[in-house]
Structure formats: structure tokens, C-alpha cells
């Protein structure tokens, strides 16, 4: 059986050390342990690395090391015309606000790379009905495989409602 491909946006990596959100941090750390088991093929893009590079030290170094720990596949975004075109289509359909370029690039990189799932804590612009429906519409219109968008806790055995 082929492994599912999971794209990680920056929020997931960042929440590994998000002290001001202990519940989400704990869920992200549990999700990370699942990733370390190798059940999924992991992807992250240059956008993820660029955003993580803006973190202050020592958090930046620690998060980049944790990302390396799971053996991810790197997606180059800069200069990729297909990713740029998908991001532009997301913008033209007003799925994500015009000023949220990186969020559009995360989604476009994941779709372009054939990922099955985007994992994010970004409920404002990614993990919501408008974005999920809009991305499905783009995938169908372009004959691309559908992609799901979930928060990390969806991968945990206990549901959030059990807590």
C-alpha cells in the first residue's frame, strides 16, 4: 500500500514549541510522534522554511532540527511556474485573501506535489470550509487529485471531544 503524502505548513512545525497554546502544542507533539514512525511521506516547502527562519533563536534552530528529524521532502517554490499559476488561481477565486501570499503558496505547493493532505493549525485561511471547498473546485477544474486539509489532532486516536 502506498503511503499518503502529507504537506506540513509552518503552523504545525511552530506549534511543536507553542508554549502559549499548551493543548495544541501537546496534540502537535503527539502528531509528530506519528510522523516519526514513517507511516506517511512528508512534504514541506521553501515557504515553510522561510517562515520558520523568521523565528527567534533558539526556537528557530530547534524547529528546523525537529523538521529534519522526520525526513521530509523539500518542495522548491521559487521559480516554479506551475505552483505560481495555482497560487494565482486561488487568489483570483478569492479563496484566500490577497495579502496572504504564503498561505496560497502552501496550498499550491501541496497540490502541485500530489499531496493527499495538508496539515495546518491555520483555521483562518486554510482549515475551513471556504478554503477546502475552493481548493477542491480548483483541483476538479484542473483534473488534479483532490486534497484534504486537516488540523493535527485529526490524526490522533483520541478525539478532541474526548478531552
Buried (B, 14 or more C-beta within 10 A) or exposed (E): EEEEBBBBBBBBBBBBBBEEEEEBBBBBBBBBEBBEEEEBBBBBBBBBBBBBEEBEEEBEEEBBEBBEEBEBEEBEBEEBEEBBEBBEBBBEEEBBEEEBEBBBBBBBBBBBBEBBBBBBBBEEBBBBEEBBEBBBEBBEEEEBEEBBBBBBBBBBEEEEEEE
